Amino acid sequence: MPVPSLRAIGSVQRGAPTFFTVDGVVISAFAGESVACALWAAGMRDLRRSPRADLPRGMFCLMGSCQECLVWVGARKLPSCQVPVSEGLAVETLPHRERPRG
């Protein structure tokens, strides 16, 4: 008996190519995909540092439960895996938004 393929060749519909910013850097993505997915595809893995050991933290559960991928979107701190990409979206990582200035 042949093993069924797990690939979804030809059946995946992506949103329109678009751009958004993370910490002021322009990232290319597809409209509707999660910010976490777009960041991973762009090679951005570290979103913050752990408070005790200062180790890099990033995407973990990718379903909004763990809070590892938190980012700032406007005035709200949200899991990046739950935020859809849209044209002109501005995202800030926690270290970028919360660093001391002045």
Biotite code that builds the C-alpha atoms (Angstrom):
import biotite.structure as struc

atoms = struc.array([
    struc.Atom([0.000, 0.000, 0.000], chain_id="A", res_id=1, res_name="MET", atom_name="CA", element="C"),
    struc.Atom([1.541, 3.388, -0.979], chain_id="A", res_id=2, res_name="PRO", atom_name="CA", element="C"),
    struc.Atom([2.244, 5.976, 1.719], chain_id="A", res_id=3, res_name="VAL", atom_name="CA", element="C"),
    struc.Atom([0.127, 9.123, 1.191], chain_id="A", res_id=4, res_name="PRO", atom_name="CA", element="C"),
    struc.Atom([2.012, 12.351, 0.620], chain_id="A", res_id=5, res_name="SER", atom_name="CA", element="C"),
    struc.Atom([1.764, 15.037, 3.282], chain_id="A", res_id=6, res_name="LEU", atom_name="CA", element="C"),
    struc.Atom([2.625, 17.790, 0.810], chain_id="A", res_id=7, res_name="ARG", atom_name="CA", element="C"),
    struc.Atom([-0.093, 20.243, -0.218], chain_id="A", res_id=8, res_name="ALA", atom_name="CA", element="C"),
    struc.Atom([1.352, 20.944, -3.660], chain_id="A", res_id=9, res_name="ILE", atom_name="CA", element="C"),
    struc.Atom([-0.797, 23.323, -5.644], chain_id="A", res_id=10, res_name="GLY", atom_name="CA", element="C"),
    struc.Atom([-3.512, 23.618, -3.008], chain_id="A", res_id=11, res_name="SER", atom_name="CA", element="C"),
    struc.Atom([-2.056, 26.268, -0.707], chain_id="A", res_id=12, res_name="VAL", atom_name="CA", element="C"),
    struc.Atom([-3.408, 29.736, -1.380], chain_id="A", res_id=13, res_name="GLN", atom_name="CA", element="C"),
    struc.Atom([-1.167, 32.536, -0.151], chain_id="A", res_id=14, res_name="ARG", atom_name="CA", element="C"),
    struc.Atom([-2.153, 36.129, 0.358], chain_id="A", res_id=15, res_name="GLY", atom_name="CA", element="C"),
    struc.Atom([-0.777, 38.907, -1.786], chain_id="A", res_id=16, res_name="ALA", atom_name="CA", element="C"),
    struc.Atom([2.892, 39.768, -1.323], chain_id="A", res_id=17, res_name="PRO", atom_name="CA", element="C"),
    struc.Atom([3.152, 42.678, 1.087], chain_id="A", res_id=18, res_name="THR", atom_name="CA", element="C"),
    struc.Atom([5.508, 44.487, 3.444], chain_id="A", res_id=19, res_name="PHE", atom_name="CA", element="C"),
    struc.Atom([5.426, 45.358, 7.132], chain_id="A", res_id=20, res_name="PHE", atom_name="CA", element="C"),
    struc.Atom([8.021, 46.676, 9.588], chain_id="A", res_id=21, res_name="THR", atom_name="CA", element="C"),
    struc.Atom([9.630, 45.157, 12.669], chain_id="A", res_id=22, res_name="VAL", atom_name="CA", element="C"),
    struc.Atom([11.666, 47.564, 14.776], chain_id="A", res_id=23, res_name="ASP", atom_name="CA", element="C"),
    struc.Atom([11.741, 49.842, 11.734], chain_id="A", res_id=24, res_name="GLY", atom_name="CA", element="C"),
    struc.Atom([13.116, 47.163, 9.390], chain_id="A", res_id=25, res_name="VAL", atom_name="CA", element="C"),
    struc.Atom([11.015, 46.325, 6.331], chain_id="A", res_id=26, res_name="VAL", atom_name="CA", element="C"),
    struc.Atom([10.039, 42.631, 6.103], chain_id="A", res_id=27, res_name="ILE", atom_name="CA", element="C"),
    struc.Atom([8.424, 41.017, 3.070], chain_id="A", res_id=28, res_name="SER", atom_name="CA", element="C"),
    struc.Atom([5.551, 38.633, 3.747], chain_id="A", res_id=29, res_name="ALA", atom_name="CA", element="C"),
    struc.Atom([2.209, 37.426, 2.461], chain_id="A", res_id=30, res_name="PHE", atom_name="CA", element="C"),
    struc.Atom([-0.976, 39.134, 3.593], chain_id="A", res_id=31, res_name="ALA", atom_name="CA", element="C"),
    struc.Atom([-2.838, 37.101, 6.200], chain_id="A", res_id=32, res_name="GLY", atom_name="CA", element="C"),
    struc.Atom([0.042, 34.925, 7.394], chain_id="A", res_id=33, res_name="GLU", atom_name="CA", element="C"),
    struc.Atom([1.032, 35.363, 11.027], chain_id="A", res_id=34, res_name="SER", atom_name="CA", element="C"),
    struc.Atom([3.738, 37.820, 11.983], chain_id="A", res_id=35, res_name="VAL", atom_name="CA", element="C"),
    struc.Atom([5.602, 34.907, 13.642], chain_id="A", res_id=36, res_name="ALA", atom_name="CA", element="C"),
    struc.Atom([5.557, 32.923, 10.383], chain_id="A", res_id=37, res_name="CYS", atom_name="CA", element="C"),
    struc.Atom([6.782, 35.923, 8.390], chain_id="A", res_id=38, res_name="ALA", atom_name="CA", element="C"),
    struc.Atom([9.574, 36.610, 10.883], chain_id="A", res_id=39, res_name="LEU", atom_name="CA", element="C"),
    struc.Atom([10.669, 32.974, 10.831], chain_id="A", res_id=40, res_name="TRP", atom_name="CA", element="C"),
    struc.Atom([10.725, 33.000, 7.012], chain_id="A", res_id=41, res_name="ALA", atom_name="CA", element="C"),
    struc.Atom([12.800, 36.204, 7.101], chain_id="A", res_id=42, res_name="ALA", atom_name="CA", element="C"),
    struc.Atom([15.358, 34.548, 9.416], chain_id="A", res_id=43, res_name="GLY", atom_name="CA", element="C"),
    struc.Atom([14.397, 36.474, 12.549], chain_id="A", res_id=44, res_name="MET", atom_name="CA", element="C"),
    struc.Atom([14.324, 33.958, 15.391], chain_id="A", res_id=45, res_name="ARG", atom_name="CA", element="C"),
    struc.Atom([14.996, 36.008, 18.557], chain_id="A", res_id=46, res_name="ASP", atom_name="CA", element="C"),
    struc.Atom([12.175, 38.248, 19.737], chain_id="A", res_id=47, res_name="LEU", atom_name="CA", element="C"),
    struc.Atom([13.295, 38.877, 23.306], chain_id="A", res_id=48, res_name="ARG", atom_name="CA", element="C"),
    struc.Atom([15.698, 37.664, 26.021], chain_id="A", res_id=49, res_name="ARG", atom_name="CA", element="C"),
    struc.Atom([14.821, 35.515, 29.024], chain_id="A", res_id=50, res_name="SER", atom_name="CA", element="C"),
    struc.Atom([14.755, 37.531, 32.260], chain_id="A", res_id=51, res_name="PRO", atom_name="CA", element="C"),
    struc.Atom([16.977, 35.237, 34.337], chain_id="A", res_id=52, res_name="ARG", atom_name="CA", element="C"),
    struc.Atom([19.576, 33.738, 32.004], chain_id="A", res_id=53, res_name="ALA", atom_name="CA", element="C"),
    struc.Atom([19.437, 36.378, 29.229], chain_id="A", res_id=54, res_name="ASP", atom_name="CA", element="C"),
    struc.Atom([18.936, 33.641, 26.621], chain_id="A", res_id=55, res_name="LEU", atom_name="CA", element="C"),
    struc.Atom([17.198, 34.283, 23.285], chain_id="A", res_id=56, res_name="PRO", atom_name="CA", element="C"),
    struc.Atom([13.455, 33.596, 23.187], chain_id="A", res_id=57, res_name="ARG", atom_name="CA", element="C"),
    struc.Atom([11.222, 33.313, 20.138], chain_id="A", res_id=58, res_name="GLY", atom_name="CA", element="C"),
    struc.Atom([8.470, 31.209, 18.638], chain_id="A", res_id=59, res_name="MET", atom_name="CA", element="C"),
    struc.Atom([7.482, 28.118, 20.611], chain_id="A", res_id=60, res_name="PHE", atom_name="CA", element="C"),
    struc.Atom([3.874, 26.888, 20.528], chain_id="A", res_id=61, res_name="CYS", atom_name="CA", element="C"),
    struc.Atom([2.693, 29.051, 17.589], chain_id="A", res_id=62, res_name="LEU", atom_name="CA", element="C"),
    struc.Atom([-0.907, 28.964, 18.836], chain_id="A", res_id=63, res_name="MET", atom_name="CA", element="C"),
    struc.Atom([-0.993, 31.828, 21.329], chain_id="A", res_id=64, res_name="GLY", atom_name="CA", element="C"),
    struc.Atom([-0.679, 29.847, 24.554], chain_id="A", res_id=65, res_name="SER", atom_name="CA", element="C"),
    struc.Atom([2.933, 30.257, 25.636], chain_id="A", res_id=66, res_name="CYS", atom_name="CA", element="C"),
    struc.Atom([3.548, 34.028, 25.288], chain_id="A", res_id=67, res_name="GLN", atom_name="CA", element="C"),
    struc.Atom([7.109, 33.448, 24.054], chain_id="A", res_id=68, res_name="GLU", atom_name="CA", element="C"),
    struc.Atom([6.577, 35.384, 20.820], chain_id="A", res_id=69, res_name="CYS", atom_name="CA", element="C"),
    struc.Atom([5.088, 38.562, 22.312], chain_id="A", res_id=70, res_name="LEU", atom_name="CA", element="C"),
    struc.Atom([5.495, 41.740, 20.277], chain_id="A", res_id=71, res_name="VAL", atom_name="CA", element="C"),
    struc.Atom([4.103, 45.253, 20.447], chain_id="A", res_id=72, res_name="TRP", atom_name="CA", element="C"),
    struc.Atom([1.500, 46.166, 17.834], chain_id="A", res_id=73, res_name="VAL", atom_name="CA", element="C"),
    struc.Atom([0.490, 49.748, 18.463], chain_id="A", res_id=74, res_name="GLY", atom_name="CA", element="C"),
    struc.Atom([-0.389, 50.050, 22.157], chain_id="A", res_id=75, res_name="ALA", atom_name="CA", element="C"),
    struc.Atom([-1.008, 46.312, 22.632], chain_id="A", res_id=76, res_name="ARG", atom_name="CA", element="C"),
    struc.Atom([1.373, 43.492, 23.538], chain_id="A", res_id=77, res_name="LYS", atom_name="CA", element="C"),
    struc.Atom([0.259, 40.460, 21.497], chain_id="A", res_id=78, res_name="LEU", atom_name="CA", element="C"),
    struc.Atom([1.569, 37.000, 20.564], chain_id="A", res_id=79, res_name="PRO", atom_name="CA", element="C"),
    struc.Atom([3.033, 37.407, 17.074], chain_id="A", res_id=80, res_name="SER", atom_name="CA", element="C"),
    struc.Atom([1.615, 34.016, 16.088], chain_id="A", res_id=81, res_name="CYS", atom_name="CA", element="C"),
    struc.Atom([-1.886, 35.481, 16.468], chain_id="A", res_id=82, res_name="GLN", atom_name="CA", element="C"),
    struc.Atom([-1.338, 38.717, 14.517], chain_id="A", res_id=83, res_name="VAL", atom_name="CA", element="C"),
    struc.Atom([-1.997, 38.560, 10.762], chain_id="A", res_id=84, res_name="PRO", atom_name="CA", element="C"),
    struc.Atom([0.339, 40.475, 8.474], chain_id="A", res_id=85, res_name="VAL", atom_name="CA", element="C"),
    struc.Atom([-1.198, 43.403, 6.634], chain_id="A", res_id=86, res_name="SER", atom_name="CA", element="C"),
    struc.Atom([0.272, 46.122, 4.428], chain_id="A", res_id=87, res_name="GLU", atom_name="CA", element="C"),
    struc.Atom([1.998, 48.762, 6.521], chain_id="A", res_id=88, res_name="GLY", atom_name="CA", element="C"),
    struc.Atom([1.682, 46.914, 9.840], chain_id="A", res_id=89, res_name="LEU", atom_name="CA", element="C"),
    struc.Atom([4.231, 48.223, 12.358], chain_id="A", res_id=90, res_name="ALA", atom_name="CA", element="C"),
    struc.Atom([5.546, 45.729, 14.929], chain_id="A", res_id=91, res_name="VAL", atom_name="CA", element="C"),
    struc.Atom([8.106, 46.250, 17.679], chain_id="A", res_id=92, res_name="GLU", atom_name="CA", element="C"),
    struc.Atom([9.913, 43.556, 19.626], chain_id="A", res_id=93, res_name="THR", atom_name="CA", element="C"),
    struc.Atom([9.837, 43.862, 23.414], chain_id="A", res_id=94, res_name="LEU", atom_name="CA", element="C"),
    struc.Atom([13.534, 44.797, 23.758], chain_id="A", res_id=95, res_name="PRO", atom_name="CA", element="C"),
    struc.Atom([13.179, 47.476, 21.072], chain_id="A", res_id=96, res_name="HIS", atom_name="CA", element="C"),
    struc.Atom([10.080, 49.077, 22.612], chain_id="A", res_id=97, res_name="ARG", atom_name="CA", element="C"),
    struc.Atom([11.067, 48.701, 26.246], chain_id="A", res_id=98, res_name="GLU", atom_name="CA", element="C"),
    struc.Atom([14.757, 49.656, 26.118], chain_id="A", res_id=99, res_name="ARG", atom_name="CA", element="C"),
    struc.Atom([15.813, 52.740, 28.078], chain_id="A", res_id=100, res_name="PRO", atom_name="CA", element="C"),
    struc.Atom([16.103, 55.820, 25.913], chain_id="A", res_id=101, res_name="ARG", atom_name="CA", element="C"),
    struc.Atom([17.769, 59.076, 26.480], chain_id="A", res_id=102, res_name="GLY", atom_name="CA", element="C"),
])
